[in-house]
Amino acid sequence: MTTETLFSAVLTLSLLAGGAIAFGSEAASKRVGPATAETTVVTLPTVTVVGRRAASTEVAVETEAVEHRVQ
């Protein structure tokens, strides 16, 4: 048995034991329900947004002569 095989076996068993302990402690712990907190409901006034377009949008057709688009 080589050292690498022995190390692999010890590591595997250690991870297995650690997982079993973690799972057991989680299963044995007392369950506490979620905490309830007081919430305050705030109603903001209604906002009406009115907007107008300042200028029309120009879009150039991309061809070999045009290097960028204008918007």
The first five atom37 places (N, CA, C, CB, O) and aatype in JSON, in Angstrom:
{
  "aatype": [12, 16, 16, 6, 16, 10, 13, 15, 0, 19, 10, 16, 10, 15, 10, 10, 0, 7, 7, 0, 9, 0, 13, 7, 15, 6, 0, 0, 15, 11, 1, 19, 7, 14, 0, 16, 0, 6, 16, 16, 19, 19, 16, 10, 14, 16, 19, 16, 19, 19, 7, 1, 1, 0, 0, 15, 16, 6, 19, 0, 19, 6, 16, 6, 0, 19, 6, 8, 1, 19, 5],
  "atom_mask": [
    [1, 1, 1, 1, 1],
    [1, 1, 1, 1, 1],
    [1, 1, 1, 1, 1],
    [1, 1, 1, 1, 1],
    [1, 1, 1, 1, 1],
    [1, 1, 1, 1, 1],
    [1, 1, 1, 1, 1],
    [1, 1, 1, 1, 1],
    [1, 1, 1, 1, 1],
    [1, 1, 1, 1, 1],
    [1, 1, 1, 1, 1],
    [1, 1, 1, 1, 1],
    [1, 1, 1, 1, 1],
    [1, 1, 1, 1, 1],
    [1, 1, 1, 1, 1],
    [1, 1, 1, 1, 1],
    [1, 1, 1, 1, 1],
    [1, 1, 1, 0, 1],
    [1, 1, 1, 0, 1],
    [1, 1, 1, 1, 1],
    [1, 1, 1, 1, 1],
    [1, 1, 1, 1, 1],
    [1, 1, 1, 1, 1],
    [1, 1, 1, 0, 1],
    [1, 1, 1, 1, 1],
    [1, 1, 1, 1, 1],
    [1, 1, 1, 1, 1],
    [1, 1, 1, 1, 1],
    [1, 1, 1, 1, 1],
    [1, 1, 1, 1, 1],
    [1, 1, 1, 1, 1],
    [1, 1, 1, 1, 1],
    [1, 1, 1, 0, 1],
    [1, 1, 1, 1, 1],
    [1, 1, 1, 1, 1],
    [1, 1, 1, 1, 1],
    [1, 1, 1, 1, 1],
    [1, 1, 1, 1, 1],
    [1, 1, 1, 1, 1],
    [1, 1, 1, 1, 1],
    [1, 1, 1, 1, 1],
    [1, 1, 1, 1, 1],
    [1, 1, 1, 1, 1],
    [1, 1, 1, 1, 1],
    [1, 1, 1, 1, 1],
    [1, 1, 1, 1, 1],
    [1, 1, 1, 1, 1],
    [1, 1, 1, 1, 1],
    [1, 1, 1, 1, 1],
    [1, 1, 1, 1, 1],
    [1, 1, 1, 0, 1],
    [1, 1, 1, 1, 1],
    [1, 1, 1, 1, 1],
    [1, 1, 1, 1, 1],
    [1, 1, 1, 1, 1],
    [1, 1, 1, 1, 1],
    [1, 1, 1, 1, 1],
    [1, 1, 1, 1, 1],
    [1, 1, 1, 1, 1],
    [1, 1, 1, 1, 1],
    [1, 1, 1, 1, 1],
    [1, 1, 1, 1, 1],
    [1, 1, 1, 1, 1],
    [1, 1, 1, 1, 1],
    [1, 1, 1, 1, 1],
    [1, 1, 1, 1, 1],
    [1, 1, 1, 1, 1],
    [1, 1, 1, 1, 1],
    [1, 1, 1, 1, 1],
    [1, 1, 1, 1, 1],
    [1, 1, 1, 1, 1]
  ],
  "atom_positions": [
    [[0.85, -1.17, 0.0], [0.0, 0.0, 0.0], [0.9, 1.23, 0.0], [-0.97, 0.0, 1.22], [1.78, 1.38, 0.85]],
    [[0.66, 2.1, -0.96], [1.51, 3.28, -1.06], [0.99, 4.38, -0.14], [1.57, 3.78, -2.52], [-0.14, 4.31, 0.36]],
    [[1.79, 5.37, 0.07], [1.44, 6.5, 0.94], [0.27, 7.28, 0.35], [2.65, 7.42, 1.13], [-0.6, 7.76, 1.09]],
    [[0.24, 7.4, -0.96], [-0.83, 8.14, -1.61], [-2.17, 7.44, -1.4], [-0.54, 8.3, -3.1], [-3.18, 8.11, -1.15]],
    [[-2.22, 6.14, -1.5], [-3.44, 5.38, -1.3], [-3.91, 5.48, 0.15], [-3.24, 3.91, -1.69], [-5.1, 5.63, 0.42]],
    [[-2.96, 5.39, 1.09], [-3.28, 5.5, 2.5], [-3.83, 6.9, 2.82], [-2.04, 5.19, 3.36], [-4.81, 7.04, 3.56]],
    [[-3.21, 7.92, 2.28], [-3.68, 9.3, 2.49], [-5.08, 9.49, 1.92], [-2.71, 10.31, 1.86], [-5.91, 10.15, 2.54]],
    [[-5.33, 8.92, 0.76], [-6.64, 9.03, 0.13], [-7.71, 8.35, 0.98], [-6.61, 8.42, -1.28], [-8.82, 8.87, 1.13]],
    [[-7.39, 7.2, 1.54], [-8.35, 6.49, 2.38], [-8.64, 7.27, 3.66], [-7.82, 5.09, 2.72], [-9.79, 7.38, 4.07]],
    [[-7.61, 7.81, 4.3], [-7.8, 8.59, 5.52], [-8.6, 9.86, 5.24], [-6.44, 8.95, 6.15], [-9.48, 10.22, 6.02]],
    [[-8.31, 10.51, 4.14], [-9.05, 11.71, 3.78], [-10.51, 11.4, 3.51], [-8.42, 12.37, 2.55], [-11.39, 12.14, 3.94]],
    [[-10.78, 10.32, 2.81], [-12.16, 9.93, 2.51], [-12.93, 9.62, 3.79], [-12.18, 8.71, 1.59], [-14.06, 10.07, 3.95]],
    [[-12.33, 8.86, 4.69], [-13.01, 8.53, 5.94], [-13.2, 9.76, 6.82], [-12.21, 7.47, 6.7], [-14.22, 9.86, 7.51]],
    [[-12.26, 10.71, 6.8], [-12.4, 11.93, 7.58], [-13.55, 12.79, 7.04], [-11.09, 12.73, 7.55], [-14.32, 13.35, 7.82]],
    [[-13.65, 12.91, 5.72], [-14.75, 13.65, 5.13], [-16.09, 13.0, 5.41], [-14.54, 13.79, 3.64], [-17.08, 13.69, 5.65]],
    [[-16.13, 11.66, 5.38], [-17.35, 10.93, 5.67], [-17.78, 11.16, 7.13], [-17.16, 9.43, 5.39], [-18.95, 11.39, 7.41]],
    [[-16.81, 11.08, 8.05], [-17.11, 11.29, 9.46], [-17.56, 12.73, 9.71], [-15.89, 10.96, 10.33], [-18.5, 12.95, 10.47]],
    [[-16.9, 13.7, 9.1], [-17.29, 15.1, 9.26], [-18.68, 15.37, 8.72], [0.0, 0.0, 0.0], [-19.45, 16.11, 9.34]],
    [[-19.01, 14.79, 7.59], [-20.35, 14.96, 7.02], [-21.41, 14.33, 7.91], [0.0, 0.0, 0.0], [-22.49, 14.9, 8.08]],
    [[-21.11, 13.16, 8.49], [-22.07, 12.51, 9.38], [-22.29, 13.34, 10.64], [-21.57, 11.1, 9.76], [-23.42, 13.44, 11.11]],
    [[-21.25, 13.92, 11.17], [-21.38, 14.77, 12.36], [-22.18, 16.02, 12.04], [-19.98, 15.15, 12.92], [-23.04, 16.43, 12.82]],
    [[-21.91, 16.64, 10.9], [-22.64, 17.84, 10.51], [-24.12, 17.52, 10.28], [-22.03, 18.46, 9.24], [-24.99, 18.28, 10.71]],
    [[-24.4, 16.42, 9.62], [-25.78, 16.03, 9.35], [-26.5, 15.69, 10.66], [-25.83, 14.83, 8.39], [-27.66, 16.07, 10.83]],
    [[-25.83, 14.99, 11.56], [-26.43, 14.62, 12.84], [-26.71, 15.83, 13.71], [0.0, 0.0, 0.0], [-27.75, 15.89, 14.37]],
    [[-25.8, 16.79, 13.74], [-26.02, 17.97, 14.56], [-27.15, 18.83, 14.0], [-24.74, 18.8, 14.67], [-27.88, 19.46, 14.77]],
    [[-27.31, 18.85, 12.68], [-28.41, 19.6, 12.08], [-29.74, 18.9, 12.37], [-28.2, 19.75, 10.55], [-30.74, 19.56, 12.64]],
    [[-29.75, 17.59, 12.31], [-30.98, 16.84, 12.55], [-31.39, 16.91, 14.02], [-30.81, 15.38, 12.12], [-32.58, 16.9, 14.33]],
    [[-30.43, 16.99, 14.93], [-30.73, 17.0, 16.36], [-31.05, 18.4, 16.88], [-29.58, 16.43, 17.13], [-31.56, 18.53, 17.99]],
    [[-30.75, 19.43, 16.12], [-30.97, 20.8, 16.61], [-32.46, 21.1, 16.68], [-30.26, 21.82, 15.71], [-33.26, 20.54, 15.92]],
    [[-32.83, 21.98, 17.59], [-34.22, 22.38, 17.74], [-34.58, 23.35, 16.63], [-34.48, 23.0, 19.13], [-33.82, 24.27, 16.32]],
    [[-35.72, 23.15, 16.06], [-36.17, 24.03, 14.98], [-36.84, 25.25, 15.57], [-37.14, 23.29, 14.03], [-37.75, 25.14, 16.39]],
    [[-36.4, 26.4, 15.16], [-36.98, 27.66, 15.58], [-37.62, 28.29, 14.35], [-35.91, 28.61, 16.23], [-36.99, 28.38, 13.29]],
    [[-38.87, 28.73, 14.49], [-39.57, 29.34, 13.36], [-38.92, 30.65, 12.97], [0.0, 0.0, 0.0], [-38.09, 31.18, 13.71]],
    [[-39.27, 31.16, 11.82], [-38.7, 32.44, 11.38], [-39.14, 33.58, 12.29], [-39.09, 32.74, 9.92], [-40.27, 33.59, 12.79]],
    [[-38.26, 34.5, 12.49], [-38.55, 35.65, 13.35], [-39.55, 36.57, 12.65], [-37.25, 36.42, 13.7], [-39.48, 36.78, 11.44]],
    [[-40.47, 37.09, 13.41], [-41.43, 38.03, 12.84], [-41.02, 39.43, 13.23], [-42.87, 37.71, 13.33], [-40.72, 39.71, 14.39]],
    [[-41.02, 40.29, 12.28], [-40.64, 41.68, 12.51], [-41.81, 42.58, 12.15], [-39.38, 42.06, 11.69], [-42.6, 42.26, 11.25]],
    [[-41.93, 43.69, 12.85], [-42.97, 44.65, 12.52], [-42.58, 45.37, 11.23], [-43.2, 45.65, 13.68], [-41.44, 45.79, 11.05]],
    [[-43.55, 45.52, 10.36], [-43.29, 46.24, 9.12], [-44.21, 47.45, 9.07], [-43.5, 45.32, 7.89], [-45.35, 47.41, 9.52]],
    [[-43.7, 48.5, 8.51], [-44.47, 49.72, 8.34], [-44.76, 49.89, 6.86], [-43.7, 50.96, 8.92], [-43.85, 49.85, 6.03]],
    [[-46.03, 50.08, 6.54], [-46.43, 50.26, 5.15], [-46.57, 51.75, 4.88], [-47.77, 49.51, 4.84], [-47.28, 52.46, 5.59]],
    [[-45.87, 52.21, 3.86], [-45.9, 53.63, 3.5], [-46.5, 53.75, 2.11], [-44.48, 54.27, 3.55], [-46.05, 53.07, 1.18]],
    [[-47.5, 54.61, 1.96], [-48.1, 54.84, 0.64], [-47.65, 56.2, 0.15], [-49.65, 54.74, 0.7], [-47.9, 57.23, 0.79]],
    [[-47.0, 56.21, -0.98], [-46.52, 57.46, -1.56], [-47.6, 58.07, -2.44], [-45.22, 57.23, -2.38], [-48.45, 57.36, -2.97]],
    [[-47.58, 59.38, -2.6], [-48.59, 60.02, -3.45], [-48.38, 59.63, -4.92], [-48.55, 61.56, -3.3], [-47.27, 59.31, -5.34]],
    [[-49.47, 59.67, -5.67], [-49.42, 59.33, -7.09], [-48.65, 60.39, -7.87], [-50.83, 59.17, -7.66], [-48.82, 61.59, -7.64]],
    [[-47.83, 59.94, -8.78], [-47.01, 60.84, -9.59], [-47.42, 60.68, -11.05], [-45.48, 60.56, -9.4], [-47.49, 59.55, -11.56]],
    [[-47.7, 61.78, -11.73], [-48.02, 61.75, -13.15], [-46.85, 62.35, -13.91], [-49.35, 62.52, -13.46], [-46.45, 63.48, -13.65]],
    [[-46.31, 61.59, -14.84], [-45.16, 62.04, -15.62], [-45.65, 62.38, -17.02], [-44.04, 60.95, -15.66], [-46.26, 61.55, -17.7]],
    [[-45.36, 63.61, -17.44], [-45.73, 64.06, -18.78], [-44.44, 64.46, -19.48], [-46.76, 65.26, -18.74], [-43.66, 65.26, -18.96]],
    [[-44.21, 63.89, -20.65], [-42.98, 64.22, -21.37], [-43.25, 64.38, -22.85], [0.0, 0.0, 0.0], [-44.18, 63.78, -23.4]],
    [[-42.44, 65.18, -23.47], [-42.55, 65.39, -24.91], [-41.16, 65.25, -25.52], [-43.17, 66.79, -25.25], [-40.16, 65.62, -24.91]],
    [[-41.11, 64.71, -26.71], [-39.85, 64.54, -27.4], [-39.39, 65.88, -27.93], [-39.98, 63.5, -28.53], [-40.15, 66.57, -28.61]],
    [[-38.15, 66.24, -27.64], [-37.62, 67.54, -28.04], [-37.34, 67.58, -29.54], [-36.35, 67.86, -27.26], [-37.6, 68.6, -30.19]],
    [[-36.82, 66.49, -30.09], [-36.5, 66.48, -31.51], [-36.71, 65.07, -32.04], [-35.03, 66.96, -31.77], [-36.68, 64.1, -31.29]],
    [[-36.91, 64.97, -33.33], [-37.09, 63.64, -33.92], [-35.74, 62.91, -33.95], [-37.69, 63.74, -35.35], [-34.68, 63.52, -33.98]],
    [[-35.83, 61.6, -33.96], [-34.62, 60.78, -33.95], [-34.22, 60.47, -35.39], [-34.84, 59.47, -33.15], [-35.04, 60.05, -36.2]],
    [[-32.95, 60.69, -35.68], [-32.43, 60.36, -37.0], [-31.58, 59.11, -36.89], [-31.61, 61.55, -37.59], [-30.72, 58.99, -36.02]],
    [[-31.84, 58.17, -37.79], [-31.06, 56.94, -37.8], [-30.47, 56.8, -39.19], [-31.92, 55.69, -37.42], [-31.21, 56.77, -40.18]],
    [[-29.16, 56.71, -39.27], [-28.49, 56.55, -40.56], [-28.43, 55.07, -40.9], [-27.06, 57.18, -40.54], [-28.22, 54.24, -40.02]],
    [[-28.6, 54.75, -42.17], [-28.49, 53.38, -42.62], [-27.01, 53.05, -42.74], [-29.24, 53.16, -43.98], [-26.24, 53.79, -43.35]],
    [[-26.63, 51.93, -42.15], [-25.22, 51.57, -42.15], [-24.84, 50.98, -43.5], [-24.91, 50.57, -41.01], [-25.36, 49.95, -43.92]],
    [[-23.92, 51.66, -44.17], [-23.38, 51.18, -45.44], [-21.87, 51.2, -45.32], [-23.88, 52.04, -46.65], [-21.33, 51.46, -44.24]],
    [[-21.21, 50.95, -46.38], [-19.75, 50.98, -46.36], [-19.22, 52.39, -46.11], [-19.19, 50.44, -47.68], [-18.15, 52.55, -45.54]],
    [[-19.97, 53.42, -46.52], [-19.52, 54.8, -46.39], [-19.79, 55.36, -44.99], [-20.19, 55.66, -47.44], [-19.11, 56.29, -44.56]],
    [[-20.77, 54.8, -44.27], [-21.12, 55.32, -42.95], [-20.41, 54.48, -41.9], [-22.67, 55.3, -42.73], [-20.53, 53.26, -41.89]],
    [[-19.68, 55.16, -41.01], [-18.9, 54.44, -39.99], [-19.64, 54.34, -38.65], [-17.56, 55.13, -39.79], [-19.35, 53.44, -37.86]],
    [[-20.58, 55.24, -38.38], [-21.29, 55.2, -37.11], [-22.76, 55.56, -37.32], [-20.64, 56.15, -36.1], [-23.16, 56.08, -38.36]],
    [[-23.54, 55.27, -36.32], [-24.97, 55.55, -36.39], [-25.28, 56.82, -35.6], [-25.8, 54.36, -35.87], [-24.69, 57.06, -34.54]],
    [[-26.2, 57.62, -36.1], [-26.61, 58.83, -35.42], [-27.98, 58.6, -34.84], [-26.61, 60.06, -36.38], [-28.9, 58.21, -35.56]],
    [[-28.14, 58.83, -33.53], [-29.46, 58.66, -32.91], [-29.79, 59.87, -32.09], [-29.52, 57.4, -32.03], [-30.85, 59.94, -31.48]]
  ]
}
